[in-house]
Amino acid sequence: MVKDDFGIHVLYDAAFSDMRTMETEILKICSFYVNKAEPLLDNDLRNMYPAVDRLKILDEALKWENDYQEEKLKLVQVYLECYEHTSDVLE
């Protein structure tokens, strides 16, 4: 976590933009598979009930994305630990 001079946590614009892009991409992927799982057979939308729990699918997709990002963070931390213990300049 990055803090400024006053101790307030800072979120960089690039990180915020990447987060928004990732959220949009996950939403598009979930929408694609929901539309594939429940085709619209009837044009009457008043009698249409969803066959797929959209919130659960989105929750699971965000959970798996969060797990993936946490594992990437752990890998980067291991690389940084190796870098800190490297004593030879050429290595």
C-alpha positions in Angstrom: 0.0 0.0 0.0 1.3 3.4 -0.9 0.8 6.3 1.5 1.2 10.0 0.9 2.8 12.6 3.3 -0.4 12.7 5.4 -0.7 8.9 5.8 -3.6 8.6 3.3 -3.5 5.5 1.0 -3.0 6.4 -2.6 -4.6 4.6 -5.6 -2.9 5.5 -8.8 -4.9 6.5 -11.8 -3.4 3.7 -13.9 -4.4 1.1 -11.3 -8.0 2.5 -11.1 -8.2 2.4 -14.9 -6.9 -1.2 -15.1 -9.5 -2.2 -12.4 -12.3 -0.6 -14.4 -11.2 -2.3 -17.6 -11.0 -5.7 -15.8 -14.5 -5.3 -14.3 -15.9 -4.5 -17.8 -14.2 -7.5 -19.3 -15.4 -9.8 -16.6 -18.9 -8.4 -17.0 -18.8 -9.0 -20.8 -17.6 -12.6 -20.3 -20.3 -13.4 -17.8 -23.0 -11.8 -20.0 -21.8 -13.9 -22.9 -22.1 -17.1 -21.0 -25.4 -16.2 -19.4 -26.9 -15.4 -22.8 -25.5 -18.7 -24.2 -27.0 -20.6 -21.3 -30.5 -19.1 -21.5 -31.5 -18.3 -25.0 -34.4 -15.9 -25.5 -37.1 -18.1 -26.9 -40.1 -15.9 -26.2 -40.4 -12.2 -27.1 -42.7 -11.6 -24.2 -40.3 -10.3 -21.5 -43.0 -10.0 -18.8 -43.3 -13.8 -18.6 -39.5 -14.4 -18.8 -37.9 -15.7 -15.6 -34.1 -16.0 -15.5 -32.8 -19.6 -15.5 -29.4 -18.5 -14.4 -28.4 -16.7 -11.1 -26.6 -13.8 -12.6 -25.3 -12.4 -9.3 -23.9 -15.7 -8.3 -22.0 -16.1 -11.6 -20.6 -12.6 -11.3 -19.7 -13.1 -7.7 -17.8 -16.3 -8.5 -16.1 -14.7 -11.5 -14.9 -11.8 -9.4 -13.8 -14.2 -6.6 -11.7 -16.2 -9.1 -10.2 -13.1 -10.6 -9.3 -11.9 -7.1 -7.7 -15.2 -6.3 -5.7 -15.0 -9.5 -4.5 -11.5 -8.8 -3.5 -12.5 -5.3 -1.4 -15.4 -6.6 0.3 -13.1 -9.1 1.1 -10.8 -6.2 2.6 -13.6 -4.2 4.8 -14.6 -7.2 6.0 -11.0 -7.7 6.8 -10.8 -4.0 8.9 -14.0 -4.3 10.8 -12.5 -7.3 11.4 -9.3 -5.3 12.7 -11.4 -2.4 15.1 -13.2 -4.7 16.2 -9.8 -6.2 16.9 -8.4 -2.7 19.1 -11.4 -1.8 21.2 -11.1 -5.0 24.6 -9.9 -4.2 26.3 -10.2 -7.5 25.8 -7.2 -9.8 25.8 -9.3 -13.0 23.2 -11.7 -11.7 
